[in-house]
Amino acid sequence: MGKALGDVLGLAAGVAVSPLPVVAIILVLATPRGRPNGVLFAVGWMLGLSALGAVMLVIGGSAGASANTQPATWASAVKLALGVLLLLFGARLWRKRPANASEARLPKWMAAIDRFTPVKIFGLGTALAAANVKNAPLTIAAGASISSSGLPVGQQIATLAVFVIIASLGVLAPLGVLLLMGDRAKSVLGNWKDWAAQHNIAVLAVLFFVLGLKLLGDGISGLTS
């Protein structure tokens, strides 16, 4: 189980360092029902990651992701493909980054968050976790790593749970700050939001490069071993 955890910790950290979801939950926390809405967003986020990871565990289990305690060829091929995909996304984002960070703009839908119903906020958390262009490939890669580890089902589920918790730290941190600091958290969260909004594209581009290279290396290693 230790090796499987080691394989997914970097992927979990990559999901946790997601500027856009951090900005989203800070905006959610600023709504009139900030605390309950924040909890709904965080629950949706964690369920989204869990569901996507669980699907990969099921697929890996039925498709034989582990062969003689070694990753099956298809599992390594998935990592290789995801690594290439992330590198391409990273290159595209790096070219699109604004020359001046202060010129960065947030998605237009964020301006309407204060009018979102609780169901929409829950759905937003789920979508940003499971349908995000960065988080989905990383979660799929984590599920492939876990399912190809040869661990018993119970340990695979426990490893996925650890992945989800670590991958959720970025979203949970603003919620924790608000719950602990109350009104004093507004300035702290405001500074976090401004920084994340300005550097979102650059941070994502670097993460895509680093994690893309990791998955590329893991895939090549699995296919050539």
C-alpha positions in Angstrom: 0.0 0.0 0.0 2.9 2.3 0.7 4.1 2.2 -2.9 0.6 2.9 -4.2 0.4 5.9 -1.9 3.7 7.1 -3.1 2.6 6.9 -6.7 -0.5 9.0 -6.1 0.7 11.6 -3.6 2.2 13.8 -6.3 -1.0 13.5 -8.4 -3.1 14.4 -5.3 -0.9 17.5 -4.7 -1.3 18.5 -8.3 -5.1 18.4 -7.9 -5.0 20.3 -4.6 -3.0 23.1 -6.1 -5.8 24.2 -8.4 -6.2 28.1 -8.4 -9.6 28.2 -10.1 -11.4 26.0 -7.6 -9.8 27.9 -4.8 -11.1 31.2 -6.2 -14.5 29.6 -6.7 -14.9 28.4 -3.1 -13.7 31.8 -1.8 -16.5 33.4 -3.9 -18.9 30.9 -2.6 -17.9 31.7 1.0 -18.6 35.3 0.3 -22.3 34.6 -0.5 -25.0 35.3 2.2 -25.0 31.6 3.1 -21.3 31.3 2.9 -20.6 28.6 5.4 -23.3 26.0 4.3 -22.6 26.8 0.7 -18.9 26.3 1.3 -19.6 22.9 2.9 -21.8 21.9 -0.1 -19.1 22.9 -2.6 -16.4 21.0 -0.7 -18.7 17.9 -0.4 -19.4 18.1 -4.1 -15.7 18.4 -4.9 -14.8 15.3 -2.8 -17.6 13.3 -4.2 -16.6 14.2 -7.8 -13.0 13.0 -7.2 -14.2 9.9 -5.4 -16.7 9.0 -8.1 -14.1 9.4 -10.9 -11.5 7.5 -9.0 -13.9 4.7 -8.1 -14.9 4.3 -11.8 -11.2 3.8 -12.6 -10.8 1.2 -9.9 -13.8 -0.7 -11.3 -12.5 -0.5 -14.8 -9.0 -1.5 -13.7 -10.3 -4.4 -11.7 -12.5 -5.7 -14.5 -9.8 -5.1 -17.2 -6.9 -6.6 -15.2 -4.9 -3.5 -14.5 -2.3 -5.5 -12.6 -0.5 -8.5 -14.1 1.7 -10.6 -11.8 2.0 -7.5 -9.5 3.2 -5.4 -12.4 1.0 -2.8 -14.1 -0.8 -4.1 -17.2 0.2 -2.7 -20.5 -3.0 -0.8 -21.0 -2.6 0.9 -17.6 0.9 2.2 -18.5 -0.5 3.3 -21.9 -3.2 5.3 -20.2 -0.5 7.1 -18.1 1.6 7.7 -21.2 -1.4 9.2 -23.1 -2.4 11.4 -20.1 1.2 12.6 -19.8 1.3 13.7 -23.4 -2.1 15.3 -23.1 -1.0 17.3 -20.0 2.2 18.5 -21.8 0.2 19.7 -24.7 -2.2 21.5 -22.4 0.7 23.0 -20.5 2.3 24.4 -23.7 -1.0 25.8 -24.9 -1.6 27.6 -21.5 1.9 28.9 -21.4 1.4 30.6 -24.7 -1.9 32.0 -23.6 -0.7 33.4 -20.3 -1.0 37.2 -20.0 2.2 39.2 -20.1 1.0 41.1 -17.0 -0.5 39.0 -14.3 -2.8 41.9 -13.3 -4.5 41.6 -16.7 -5.7 38.1 -15.9 -9.5 37.6 -16.1 -11.7 35.2 -14.3 -14.4 33.1 -16.2 -17.6 35.1 -16.6 -19.7 32.5 -14.8 -17.9 33.3 -11.5 -19.7 36.7 -11.4 -23.0 34.8 -11.0 -21.9 32.6 -8.1 -23.7 34.7 -5.5 -27.0 33.8 -7.3 -26.3 30.1 -7.4 -28.8 27.8 -5.6 -27.4 25.2 -3.2 -27.9 22.5 -5.8 -25.9 24.5 -8.4 -23.1 25.1 -5.8 -22.9 21.4 -5.1 -22.9 20.7 -8.8 -20.1 23.3 -9.3 -17.9 21.6 -6.8 -18.5 18.3 -8.4 -17.8 19.6 -11.9 -14.6 21.4 -11.0 -13.3 18.2 -9.5 -14.4 15.6 -12.0 -14.8 17.5 -15.2 -11.8 19.9 -14.9 -9.3 19.7 -17.7 -6.5 19.2 -15.2 -8.1 17.4 -12.3 -9.8 14.7 -14.4 -6.7 13.4 -16.1 -4.8 13.4 -12.7 -7.6 11.6 -11.0 -7.9 9.0 -13.8 -4.1 8.5 -13.6 -4.3 8.0 -9.8 -7.1 5.5 -10.3 -5.1 3.6 -12.9 -2.0 3.6 -10.5 -4.1 2.3 -7.6 -5.9 -0.4 -9.7 -2.6 -1.6 -11.2 -0.9 -1.8 -7.8 -2.1 -5.4 -7.1 -3.5 -4.4 -3.7 -6.7 -6.0 -2.3 -9.9 -4.1 -2.9 -10.1 -2.7 0.6 -6.6 -1.3 0.4 -7.3 0.2 -3.0 -10.3 2.0 -1.6 -8.3 3.2 1.4 -5.6 4.5 -1.0 -8.2 6.3 -3.1 -9.6 7.9 0.1 -6.2 9.3 1.0 -5.8 10.6 -2.5 -9.2 12.4 -2.3 -8.4 13.9 1.1 -5.0 15.3 0.0 -6.4 16.4 -3.3 -9.1 18.4 -1.4 -6.8 20.4 0.9 -6.7 23.4 -1.5 -10.5 23.6 -1.4 -10.8 22.8 2.3 -8.2 25.4 3.4 -10.4 28.5 2.7 -13.4 26.8 4.3 -11.3 26.0 7.4 -9.9 29.6 7.5 -13.5 31.0 7.5 -14.7 28.6 10.2 -11.8 29.3 12.4 -11.4 33.1 11.9 -14.9 34.2 11.1 -15.1 37.8 9.8 -11.4 38.2 10.2 -10.9 35.7 7.4 -12.3 38.1 4.8 -9.0 39.9 4.1 -7.0 36.7 4.1 -9.3 35.0 1.7 -9.4 38.1 -0.4 -5.7 38.1 -0.8 -5.7 34.4 -1.7 -8.4 35.0 -4.3 -6.5 37.9 -5.9 -3.3 35.9 -6.1 -4.9 32.8 -7.5 -6.9 34.8 -10.1 -3.8 36.6 -11.3 -1.5 33.5 -11.5 -4.1 30.8 -12.4 -2.8 30.2 -16.0 0.9 30.3 -15.1 0.4 27.9 -12.2 -1.6 25.5 -14.3 0.9 25.6 -17.1 3.8 24.7 -14.8 1.7 21.9 -13.1 0.8 20.5 -16.5 4.4 20.3 -17.5 5.6 18.8 -14.2 2.9 16.2 -13.8 2.8 15.5 -17.5 6.5 14.6 -17.4 5.8 12.4 -14.4 3.0 10.5 -16.1 5.0 10.3 -19.3 7.9 8.7 -17.4 5.7 6.3 -15.5 4.0 5.2 -18.7 7.3 4.7 -20.5 8.7 2.8 -17.5 5.7 0.5 -17.4 5.7 -0.2 -21.1 9.4 -1.0 -21.2 9.8 -3.0 -18.0 
